[in-house]
């Protein structure tokens, strides 16, 4: 019975993973946050926006949807990358 306990726990955790994925509403909210950040950066200073874009082009944006199947995690990663590019462009 004891060898079955870890297997049962692992199975329970794996079945619960989809429940932790973000909802479409959360993904939409995060997309809007990302779009708002991009808009804010580009409206304030077009030259800085170009510098940020150049910095993003130079970054290795290797995180793809296959690496982060949860859309919220992927969008959060893009927001983080955008903020890093903004700091480097300053």
C-alpha positions, 0 to 999 in steps of 0.5 A: 500500500505504501508504494501506491501512496506516492503514485496516487499523490502524483496523479492527484497533482497532475490532474489538478494542474489544469485547474491552476491554468489561467482563465480566458478572462485572466489572459485577456486582462494580462494582454490588456496590461501588456498592450497598455504598457506598450502604449504608455511607453510609445506615447511618452517618448517615440525615440525611447520606444524605438530604443526599447524596440531595438533592445527587444530585437536584440534580446533572446526572446526564446520563451515560446508558448511550447515552453510556457503552455499557460498563457498568463505565464507567457504574457507575464514573461513578455511584460518582464522582457519589455520592462527589462528592455525599457531599463536597458534603453534608459 
